[in-house]
Amino acid sequence: MNILKFIIFISIILHSPISHSRILSNVITSELDLAMLPPFCRARLTDDKNLKKVWSRKLGPDFIHVHHYCFGLWKMDKARMLMDKKERTNLLESAISEMGYVQQHASSQFVLQPQASYYIGQMYELMGNSLKAINYYQESIRLNPKPSPAYAALSEIYRKQNNISEAKKIIKIGLKHSPSSKKLNKLLHALEKK
C-alpha cells in the first residue's frame, strides 16, 4: 500500500502545473495558493510557457524577479493566519526578505516597486513596527503617488496614534492625486467627525 501511495504522489508531482521545486520546497503548492495571488504569479511559478511570454512582455525584463514578490505575498497571507507570534514574525521577516529582493534586484522603474514597498509596510505593521511601516508607506507614495492604499494605511497609523491632524493631512494629499478614491473620501469623512 505504501508503494501505491508513493507512486500516486510522484504522479501528482510530475503532472502538476506548478514547478516541482516549488512543491518540494513547501512554498506555493496548490491551485488555491495560485488563485489567491496576482495572475503574473501563475505565469512565473508554473511551467506554462505561453503565460510566461505574455507576462514577460507586460512586465519587462524584471519579470525574472517576480517569483520573489509572489512568495512575499503568499508568506504574508499565511502569516496573517498564524496564532503563534514567533512563527508569524518569522514568516513575515521571510516575506520582507522576498520583497526586499525585488526592491534590490529589479530596476527602480519596475512597475511593482511601489507595491513592494506598500506590502513591506503592511508586514512591518503586522509585526507592530509602526516606524518602519510609515517609512515603507512613504516610499510607496514617493514611487507612485496615485494609488490610494498607502495613503489609507499611513493615515490609519496616525489615527491609531491619535494624531488626527496628520491622518487628515495624509488623506488630503492622497485625494490630490486620486480625487475619486472612495476609500480616501470615506476615511476623510470619518476623520472630520473627530
Long-range contacts (C-beta under 8 A, 24 or more apart in sequence): 17-46, 17-47, 17-48, 18-45, 18-46, 18-47, 19-45, 19-46, 19-47, 27-71, 27-74, 28-70, 28-71, 28-74, 33-74, 36-74, 36-77, 37-70, 37-73, 37-74, 38-70, 38-73, 40-66, 40-70, 41-66, 41-67, 41-69, 41-70, 41-73, 44-70, 45-70, 59-110, 59-111, 59-112, 60-110, 60-111, 61-107, 62-106, 62-107, 62-110, 62-112, 65-101, 65-102, 65-105, 65-106, 65-110, 66-102, 66-112, 68-98, 68-99, 68-101, 68-102, 68-105, 69-98, 69-99, 69-102, 69-112, 69-115, 69-116, 71-95, 71-98, 72-96, 72-97, 72-98, 72-99, 72-102, 72-116, 72-119, 73-119, 76-119, 76-122, 76-123, 76-126, 79-123, 79-126, 80-126, 88-126, 89-127, 92-123, 92-126, 92-127, 93-127, 95-119, 95-123, 96-120, 96-123, 96-124, 99-123, 113-143, 114-140, 114-141, 114-143, 114-144, 114-147, 114-150, 115-140, 117-143, 117-150, 118-147, 118-149, 118-150, 118-153, 121-150, 121-153, 121-154, 122-153, 125-153, 125-157, 130-157, 130-160, 130-161, 133-157, 141-174, 145-177, 146-177, 146-178, 147-178, 148-174, 148-178, 148-181, 148-183, 148-184, 149-183, 151-178, 151-184, 152-183, 152-184, 152-187, 155-187, 155-191, 156-187, 159-191, 164-191, 164-194, 167-191, 168-192
